[in-house]
Amino acid sequence: MVLISVSIRSYGQNAEVPSFHNPPINVEPMVGSRGLSFQMIIDKKIKSLPQVGFFSVTDLNTDWGERNLNDVMTQANLTLDLVKGLRLNAGFHYTPVTGIRPSAGLIYSFVNDKWLIIASPRIDLQQNPNIEGIVLTEFKPKINENWSIYTRVQGLYSHMTEISDHGRSYIRARAGLSYKEIAFGVGANIEYYGPLKHNENNIGVFTKIMLF
């Protein structure tokens, strides 16, 4: 998902100036038993004003043989750094069920050489809002300079205040290997829809690519 790095370069003998780096765009398709799952995450900072950035997620699931795309979500937000690891975000959230809604929330992230942890609650800024929370954990221990083990668990829960009931939730798991900016392996999406928690699962293979 989101990796934030800062490198220090030396200019002259004594001066050290931090150079600006934006996280890569993360693109992940998965082909499985249900159909195609796809997720793209964009998380960028403004170079001249690095406390402000842009965060966007596009997520979709298709069923083999179905022409209409009913399970799609996209959100786009401006972000503002509050303290280290914590950002405020505001923008819009879209699904075919809810339509476009103004949205705001927080993004907490923790990153080191092996772990990435992200927690992001949000709420619709309108009457009868949906309240949603997502947690993502990646564990990526190195095998050598280029290869790492890649694992991820990602969970979401959305609550509809209009009916005070479940709206959408999922658990997604990935396990495999990564070589430099490419990860691949096996994956599972366990999805639940609506107050009755209708279940649809997708088991397959994935590829995650970081585009710099």
C-alpha positions in Angstrom: 0.0 0.0 0.0 1.5 3.3 1.2 5.2 3.6 1.8 6.7 6.9 2.9 10.5 7.3 2.6 12.9 10.2 3.1 16.5 10.0 1.9 19.3 12.3 2.9 21.9 13.3 0.3 25.1 15.2 1.0 25.9 18.4 -0.7 29.4 19.7 0.0 31.3 18.5 3.0 29.0 19.5 5.8 25.5 20.3 4.4 22.8 17.6 4.3 19.5 18.4 2.5 16.5 16.0 2.6 15.3 15.2 -0.9 11.6 14.9 -1.7 10.1 11.5 -2.5 6.5 10.5 -3.2 5.2 7.0 -2.5 4.5 4.8 -5.6 1.1 4.1 -7.1 0.0 0.6 -6.0 -1.9 -1.5 -8.6 -3.1 -5.0 -7.7 -5.3 -7.3 -9.9 -6.4 -10.7 -8.7 -7.9 -13.4 -10.9 -10.0 -15.9 -9.0 -12.9 -18.2 -8.7 -15.5 -15.4 -8.6 -13.9 -13.1 -11.2 -11.5 -10.2 -11.3 -10.7 -8.2 -8.3 -8.7 -4.9 -8.7 -7.4 -2.3 -6.3 -5.4 0.9 -7.1 -4.1 3.2 -4.4 -2.6 6.7 -5.1 -1.0 8.6 -2.2 1.0 11.6 -3.2 2.3 14.8 -1.6 2.6 18.3 -3.1 6.3 18.9 -3.5 6.2 22.6 -2.6 3.8 21.9 0.3 4.5 18.4 1.6 2.1 18.7 4.5 -0.7 18.5 1.9 -1.4 15.6 -0.4 -3.9 13.6 -2.4 -5.1 10.1 -1.5 -7.3 8.0 -3.7 -8.5 4.3 -3.7 -10.3 2.5 -6.5 -11.6 -1.0 -5.7 -13.8 -3.3 -7.8 -14.9 -6.9 -8.0 -16.4 -8.6 -11.0 -18.3 -11.9 -11.5 -17.5 -14.2 -14.4 -20.1 -13.8 -17.1 -21.7 -10.6 -15.7 -21.6 -7.5 -17.9 -22.7 -5.0 -15.2 -20.2 -3.8 -12.6 -22.1 -3.5 -9.3 -19.3 -3.9 -6.8 -17.1 -0.8 -7.2 -15.9 1.8 -4.9 -13.8 4.9 -5.5 -12.7 7.7 -3.2 -10.6 10.8 -3.6 -9.3 13.0 -0.8 -7.1 15.9 0.0 -4.9 15.1 3.0 -3.3 17.2 5.7 -0.6 16.1 8.1 -1.5 16.5 11.7 1.3 14.8 13.6 3.8 12.1 12.5 1.9 9.1 11.2 -1.6 10.8 11.4 -3.4 12.7 8.6 -6.8 14.3 8.2 -8.5 13.6 4.9 -11.6 15.0 3.2 -13.1 14.5 -0.3 -15.8 12.2 -1.8 -16.7 8.5 -1.6 -18.7 6.7 -4.3 -20.5 3.3 -4.7 -23.4 2.4 -7.0 -25.6 2.0 -3.9 -24.8 5.2 -2.1 -23.8 7.4 -5.0 -21.3 10.2 -4.5 -21.1 11.5 -0.9 -18.8 14.0 0.7 -16.6 12.3 3.2 -13.9 13.0 5.9 -11.7 10.9 8.1 -8.3 10.1 9.5 -5.4 8.0 8.2 -2.9 6.5 10.7 0.2 4.8 9.3 3.2 3.0 10.7 6.0 1.9 8.5 9.4 0.2 9.0 11.5 -2.3 7.0 9.2 -5.3 7.8 5.8 -3.8 8.8 3.2 -1.6 7.3 0.1 -0.8 9.4 -2.7 1.5 8.3 -6.0 2.3 10.0 -8.5 4.7 8.4 -11.9 5.5 9.8 -14.2 7.8 7.8 -17.8 9.2 7.8 -20.1 10.6 5.2 -20.7 14.3 5.7 -24.5 14.2 5.2 -27.7 13.1 6.9 -27.8 9.4 7.7 -24.1 8.9 7.0 -22.3 5.6 6.5 -19.5 5.1 9.1 -16.6 3.0 7.8 -13.3 1.7 9.1 -10.5 -0.1 7.4 -7.3 -1.7 8.8 -4.5 -3.1 6.7 -1.3 -4.9 7.9 1.6 -6.0 5.7 4.5 -8.1 6.9 7.5 -8.2 4.5 10.6 -9.8 5.9 13.6 -9.8 3.6 15.1 -12.9 2.1 17.9 -11.1 0.4 18.6 -7.8 -1.2 15.9 -8.2 -3.9 13.5 -10.8 -2.6 11.1 -10.7 0.4 8.2 -12.7 1.8 5.0 -10.8 1.2 1.8 -11.1 3.4 -1.1 -8.9 3.9 -4.4 -8.9 5.8 -7.0 -6.2 5.1 -10.4 -5.7 6.7 -13.3 -3.3 6.3 -16.6 -2.7 8.0 -19.2 -0.2 7.0 -22.2 0.7 9.2 -25.4 2.3 7.7 -26.8 4.7 10.3 -30.1 5.1 8.4 -31.1 1.5 9.2 -28.5 1.0 12.0 -27.2 -2.1 10.4 -24.4 -3.7 8.4 -23.7 -2.2 5.0 -20.5 -3.8 3.7 -17.6 -5.6 5.1 -14.7 -7.8 3.9 -11.6 -9.7 4.9 -8.8 -10.0 2.3 -5.6 -12.0 2.6 -2.5 -12.2 0.5 0.5 -14.5 0.8 3.5 -14.8 -1.6 6.8 -13.3 -2.6 8.0 -9.9 -3.7 10.9 -9.1 -6.1 11.9 -5.4 -5.9 8.6 -3.5 -6.8 6.5 -6.6 -7.8 4.7 -8.9 -5.4 2.8 -12.1 -6.4 1.1 -15.1 -4.9 -2.2 -16.4 -3.7 -5.1 -14.4 -2.4 -8.6 -14.7 -0.8 -11.4 -12.1 -0.7 -14.3 -12.8 1.7 -17.0 -10.2 1.0 -20.3 -9.5 2.8 -23.1 -7.2 1.5 -26.1 -5.6 3.0 -28.0 -6.1 6.3 -28.3 -9.9 5.5 -24.5 -10.1 5.0 -24.8 -11.9 1.7 -21.4 -13.6 1.1 -19.3 -13.7 -2.0 -15.8 -15.2 -2.0 -13.0 -15.0 -4.5 -9.9 -17.3 -4.3 -7.1 -16.9 -6.8 -3.7 -15.4 -7.7 -2.6 -11.8 -7.5 0.1 -9.5 -8.7 0.9 -6.2 -6.9 3.0 -3.6 -8.8 4.4 -0.4 -7.4 4.6 2.3 -10.2 7.2 4.9 -9.5 
